[in-house]
Amino acid sequence: MGPGRSAERAIAAAEAHGAHNYHPLPVVVASAEGAWMTDVAGRRYLDLLAGYSALNFGHRNRRLIEAAKAQLDRVTLTSRAFHHDRFGAFCSELAELCGMEMVLPMNTGAEAMETAVKTARKWGYRIKGVPDGRARIIAAANNFHGRTTTLISFSTDSEARADHGPFTPGFSIVPYGDLAAMAATLDAAPEETVAVLLEPIQGEAGVVVPPPGYLTGVRELTRERNVLFIADEIQSGLGRTGTTFACEHEGVVPDVYVLGKALGGGVVPVSAVVSSREVLGVHRPGEHGSTFGGNPLACAVALEVIAMVRTGEFQRHSATLGERLHRELGLLRGKGVQEVRGRGLWAGVDIDPSRGTGRQISERLMDRGVLVKDTHGATIRIAPPLVISEEDLAWGLDQLRTVLAE
């Protein structure tokens, strides 16, 4: 069977037997390394998506693969019914990286977000003194925090919500970046509000950066009103924007970090809620948990991720190449690009409709050996692995210029 036929069969099998909750580009990846992926026909593609930041350290990063292999030879899963020798180190080192005290590990980003919601409510009832059943959380319009029933209950994305009701109550939505609206909503029920939940940069919305001073303002508003500030750094954290956390761009430290994606190094799903002892100390045995959360294999990989982040190498590389990325994308305004947003090695690029949809541009780039993904019709997201070389990034941007000029 030829490689072309092999790809066709793989796609046909996926279409026939896989639920259609995604609409992937018609490429079938067989192997990958660094910033490059290779399909079943042997053709190489530059990865400018990095698994939505899950692959910040590149495909098959040597340090992470070796950490996983070493752990595979020892123990992979115990469940939290027992202690294991990697758990304590993982929790203490992640807490230290975040400047916090305690860690509650989970697996996926959505699980961590659900954990953050439950934690905020429990903190509200046990610490703040909110009347039972009255806890309220404020979120931002156009957010993306996951697709569980509770998380889509405070989404404004009609596709995510369609046919999934009834929805979980207890959430208020305000415009992203609007401090006045945030203050008014906080003051509408200050004694019942337990948390403000935000992405420091909105990813799925198109890499939307809030106005200068917004995160600082939210931090002040929440502190004054005894409300938790929860930062969803699942996509933006661990080097993506040129700093360890995107909140650092305004010198803000939230009450709670929610982490995922890159924490597992592109090897295993690892997520975590990281906070103070006062906040995470509200949990008691049996009230919340996960069979796989904090398993030995996950902890081994995540410990290596933490060690790599501590060097600052990836943050510096993201900041330096990010300047070139945004400078060169900015030159495309009026030449097929309407707007560019983002920070570090993360950009949302709004395509001029006269040049095609985001999906069409993504497909044309695929034909030229570059992989990106569209969102909301007219936008493509660029988020390469943080190990990408300057030469490879320049080549990828050249392909985008060519596609837009065609």
N, C-alpha and C positions, 0 to 999 in steps of 0.2 A: 504494500500500500504506500503510495507517494505521500510526501509531507503535506501537500495541499489537501488531499483526501482525508488524511489523519485529522487535520484541523476541522474540516467540514463535519466529520463524524463526531468529534468532541463537542462541537457547538450544537449539533443536532441532538445529541444525547442530553445535553444540558437543557435545551429548549423543550424536549419531550418529557423529561422527568424532574427537572428542577422548577420549583415554584417561581413565578415571574415577578419577584420582588425587586430585581435589579434589571438594568438594561445595559449590559457591558458592551464595550467595543468589541468588534469581531477579531480579536487576537487571542491566541491560545498559548499562554506562557508555559515553557517547559523547564527553564532554569534561569537563574539570575545571580548577579554578583555586583556589589557596589551600587552604582547608579544605573546599571544596565540589566535588561531582561532579554531573554532569547526565546523565540517561539518554537513550535514543533517543527518548523521548516528550517530552523537554524538562522533565521533573520534576527538581528539585534535591534533593540529599541532603547532609547534613552528614557528613563523613568522620571518624569517631572511631576509625579503625584505622591510617591512614597507612601502608598497605603493610607492616605489622609493623615500623614504624620506618624503612622505606626512604624515606618521604616526610616526614621530620622538618621539612624546610624548605618544605613545602606543594607542591601541584601546580603545575607550570609556573612555578616561582619565577623571577622576571624575571632576576636575576643569573645563575642557572644556565643558563637557556635561552640567554641572550646569549653566555655562555662557550662553550656547545656549538655555537651557530650560527657563531661566529667560527672555531672549530676545524674545523668541517665545510668551510669554505672554504679550508682549508690542507692538512691531511693527517689521516686518521683511523686508519690502521693501517700499521705497518711490520713487525711482528713484532719480537721481540727479537734477530733476526739483525743488526739495525742499531741505532745510537743514534738518538734523536730529541730535539728541543729542549725537550720538556716533562717528560721522564722524570726528569732530575736534580733539577729544582726540586720536582717532586712528592715524590720520596723524601726530600730534605733537609727540606722544610717539614713533611711528616707526621712524620718522626722528631723534629723539634723540638717539634711540638705534643704528642707523646707523652713527651717527655723521654728519648728513646732515640737510637740511633745509626744503625740500618740498617732498611731496609724491603724486604720481598719481596712485590711486588704480584701479585694474582690477580684473579679476576672475581667469583665467587659466594662467599657465606659458607661453603658446604660445601667449596669448593676451598681457602679459607684455613684452615679447620679441618684438612683433610687435610695441608696444608702444615705446620701447627703440630705435628701428630703426627709427621710425617716429620722435622721439624727437631729435636724433642725426642729422638727415638731416635738421630738422627745425632750430636747433642751428647753423648748418653749414651755412645756408643761411642768417639767421637773425643776428647772432653774429660774426661768423668768416668771412663772406663775400664771401662764395663760389658762383661762378656763377650758376644761376638757372639750375637745371637738371644735375649738374655735381658732386654732392656729392658722395663720395666713402667711403665704410666701409671695413675694413680688418677683416677677421675671420680666424679661424684655421681649418686645415684639420681634418677630423674625429670628427668634432663637432656634438653636438645635442642640438638644441635650440627650437625644436618644429617642427610641420608638416604643418604649413600653406604654401601657395604657395611661399610667400616671404622668409620664413625661410628655406625651402628646396632649395631655389635658391642658397644658399651658403653652402649647405651640400655636402659632398663627398660620402654619402651613396647611392649607386645605387638603393637599394630597396625603399628608401624614395623618390627618384626622378623619378623612372620609370613611364612613361605615364602621367606625371603631367606638362609637359612643355606647352607653352613657359615660361621661367623663368624670374624673376625680375632682371634687370641689376643693376650695381652699387656696386658690391662686388668683393673683391680680396681674394684669399685663400693662406695661407702660412702654412708650416709645423708647427705643435704644438711643442713648446719647442725650436725653432730655432730663436735665437735673431738676428743673421746675416740676415736671410731671412726677418724677420720683419722689420729691419732697412732699408734694400734695397727696400722693397715694400713701406714703408712710404716715402722714399726719391724719389721714382719714380714720385709721384704726391703730394707733401706735401700741396699745396694750395687747393687741392680738397678733401683731406682725412679728414673726420669728426670724425671717431671713429675707435678704435680697440675693437672688441667684442670677449671676451674669457670666457670659463669656467676655474676657477682657478684649478679645477681638472675635467678632462673629464669623465663624468659618463657613458653614453651609450657606449662609446668607450672601456669600460672595466676598469673604475676607474684608469685612467692614470694620474699620478702625474708628473708635469713638472720638469725639472732639477732645482736644487737649483739656486736661483738668477734670474730665468726667469721672474717671475712676477715683481720683482724689476726692472729688465732691461726694461720690457715693460712700466712700470710706468714712468721711466726716459725718454724713447724715446718719449712717447706721450706728456709728459709735455713740453719737449724741442720744440716740433713741433706744439703745440697748437691743439692737437688732444684729443678727449675724450677717456678715458679708461673705458669701460663698462664691469662689472664683472657679469656674469650669475651665481648667487649663489642660483638658484632655488633648486637644489639638495644638493649642498655643504654647504649652509648656515644654520643658526639657530641651531648650535651645532653638526652637523653631524661629523665633522672632529676633534672635541675636542676643537674648538674655536667657537665663535659666527659666524664668517665668515672665509672661507678657506683662503682668502687673508691675514688674520692676521698671518699666518705661516711665511710670509716674511715681516711683518710689513707694508704692502701695503694698502693704501686707494684709491680705484678707484674714478673716477668722478661720476659714476652711479652704483648703486646696482640694480640688478633685482632679485626679491624674489617671491616665490610662494610655492607650496607644503606644507611644514610644517607650513607656516603662517596661514593656515586654520585649523590646528590642527587635520586633518583627519575628520573634521566635515562638512565643506563647502569649496568650492573653493575660495581662496583668493590669489591674487597676487598684486605686486606693483613695480613701478619704483621709486627709491628714489635717490635724487640728490640735487644739490645746487639750490638756487633761480635763478641764472643766466641761468642754463640749463633748468629746468622745467618751468621757467618763460616765455619761448617762446610760450607756449600754450595759445590760446585765446578761449573764449567761442564759441562752435559750431564746432571747428576744429577737435576734437577727444573726444570720450566718450564711455560710456557703461551703458546700462540700469541697470545692476546688480552690476557694479563696486562700491565698497564702500558702499554696502547696510548695514542696521542696524544689521542684524544677522551676517554678515561677520565681521563687525567692532567689535561686542561684543566678538566673538570668538578670533579674532586676538589680541584684547587688552589683553585677558587672556594669549595668547601665549607669547606676549611681556613681560608680568609680570613674566611668568615662566622662560623665557630666561634670564631675568635680574638677577635672583638668581645665575646664574653660575652653578647650580647643574647639569644640563644636559651636559654642556660642560665638566665638571670635570669627570662625569661618562663615557662619550664617550672617553675621553683621557685615563682614567685608564683602562677600559675594552678593549679599542682599542690596548693598548700595549700587552695585553694577546692574543687578536685575531690575531694580526700580528706575534707574537712570535710563536704561535702554528701552524698557517698556514705555517710559514716559515719552520717548522720542516717536513712538508709534501712535500717539494721540493725533487724530485727524487723518491717519493713514490706515484705517481699518479698525482702530481702537477708539472707543469713546471715553473710557475712564479706566484708571488703574488705582488699586488700593492695596494696602498691606504693609508688612514690616518684615525685615530680615528676608529669609528665603521663603517667602509666602506672599502670594499676590493673587488678587482677583482682577480679571481683565474683562471688561465689558466690550463685546464685539459690536461693531457697527452692523446693523441688520442688513445693510446692502452687501456685506461680504459673506453673509450666511449666518446660521444659528451657531450657538456654542457647540452643539453636537456635530454639525457639519465641519466646523473648524477642527474639532477633535479628531474626526475621521480623516481629514486631509493631512493633519499632522502625523497620524498613525501611518499613513501611506508613505510619509517621509522619514519614518523611524523615530518618532517622538510620541510619547504617551502622556496625555493630560485628560482631564474629565470636565464636562460641562456641569453647570448648575443653574437652575431657574431660567433655562432657555437661552439667554444671551450672554452668559458669563462662563469663562473657563478659569479654572484654578490652577496655579502653578506652585508646586511645593516639592522641590526635588529633595532627595536624601541630602543630609547636611555634609556628606562626604564627597559630594560632586566636585569635580575639578573646574577651575575657571574656564578651561578650554572646552570641556563638554557643555557647560552652561552656555557659553558663547555660541557653540554650534547649534544647540537647541533653539536659542533665540533667533539665529539666522533662519532656521526652518520656519519659525512663526512669521518672520518678515516676508519670506517667500510665499507662504500660503496666503497671507493677507494681500499680497500684491497681485496674486493670480486672478 
